[in-house]
Amino acid sequence: MVELADLELPDNPKLANNIAHFARALRRAGLPIGPGRVVDAIRAVQAVGFSERRDFYWTLHACFVSKREESAVFSQLFRLYWRDPRFMEHMMAMMSPMVRGVAEDRTAVAAEKRAAEALLDGQERDTPQQEEQPEDEMLLDIDASQTISAQERLRTLDFEQMSLAEMHAARRILAALALPVKPLPSRRTQALPGRIPDWRGTQAAAMRKGGEIADLKTKRKRTRYPNLVVLCDISGSMSQYSRAVLHFVHGVANAKGQDWAQVHAFTFGTRLTNITRHLRTRDVDAALQAAGAEAQDWEGGTRIAACLHDFNRDWSRRVMGQGAVVLLITDGLDRDPDADLGREMQRLSLTSRQLIWLNPLLRWDGFAPKARGIAAMLPHVTSLRAGHNIASLQGLAEALSRPDDTGEKNRLMAALRNPAPEPSPSPFAFTRATNSQ
């Protein structure tokens, strides 16, 4: 441990303070930087000097960056903190583009938002001052007790109906959502006090005491956590919902202390694409940008049966072990009439512990399983739930904790077995038709 008294700081103490503040911003952005790296960075700058900006950049880069994906965050923070003298105003404008009337969402640079949020941590943005109202106009204000908060409205708002600003706020909420899962009992045991007699441990302990059994050793079963496998439809009708769900899955995959053994993600439209390695990138903008570049069928057609066949054939044995939970996000509108969707869904259901289907079409109260693909998929899922807003994604935790919770499956299965009769034509219509002839 290096004592502060033993640390020889550079001649300019302000520069050392700035390096320490820059390191705290990097730590808030997700880089694992401790006091030791700060000390090494100050000493490295002292040795290299501050004459060339390029040398200063790579000196701090060598001290603070240890992984490839961390380089983008470091680059954005360095540019904002050291090169732009008005970086605060620049970040304010970047983080709230709607204030200036920007109508289109510009392409997010990798790590730019995380860098801005790290440097703005604890800073309050300037909000326009509201003009004071006269007392007689204040009496005409509507009672706020009859309204809901903005965040509550955002939770229940459909993803397709969100504006750009609302979608940005929703993505921050989705990134903070958790998806806990209970551990599963394993067949393996461990030598800890439990209810299972440990005859081998008892005999080994007796042999150490001359063959006399002093006490009975016991053991318990081990616990393990399942894998989470996400199959996300990225066809044209599911594009907006898929982007929101992938933000949620990215947060689950990168959450600290998450209980899933592994999180695997696949996209499908006209073909199956494995995007698991992209979602492991900590920066959500870079992760989704790389995933979108690899999934060439984004906003294309839908061939659910063919893509599920490819998954069952090529990936099922690799990722479906240990009692995996499958999260299927699709509207079920298959465009391939010759494929056997029911058979592929049955095989997927048999290899998973739980098969949860998120269908955004359930947002309609009068939804009925009339489509051929939906009728073929419905009998093989464990639970059927809506997936059109933040509240529906928050309800996934309930579906995982209660395996008997089938959601809307039972209601739709009853409608599938007993379809509503078609309304009979009115006899007056037949009489009018006859008289007209």
ABEGO torsion letter per residue (X at the ends): XBBAAABBBBABAAAAAAAAAAAAAAAAAGBBBBAAAAAAAAAAAAAAEAABAAAAAAAAAAAABABAAAAAAAAAAAAAAAABAAAAAAAAAAABAAAAGBABBBBBBBGAAAAAAAAABGBBBBBBBBBBBBAAAAAABBBAAABBBAAAAAAABBAAABBAAAAAAAAAAAAABBBBBBBBBBABBBBBBBABBBAAAAAAAAAAAGGBBABBBBBBBBBBBBBBBBBBBABAAAAAAAAAAAAAAAAAAABBGBABABBBBBBBBABBBBAAAAAABABAAAAAAAAAAABAABGBBBBAAAAAAAAAAAAAAAAABGGBBBBBBBAGBBABAABBAAAAAAAAAAABABBBBBBAAAABAABBBABAAAAAAAAABABBBBAABAAAAAAAAAAAABAABAEAAAAAAAAAABBBBBBBBBAAAAAAAAAAX
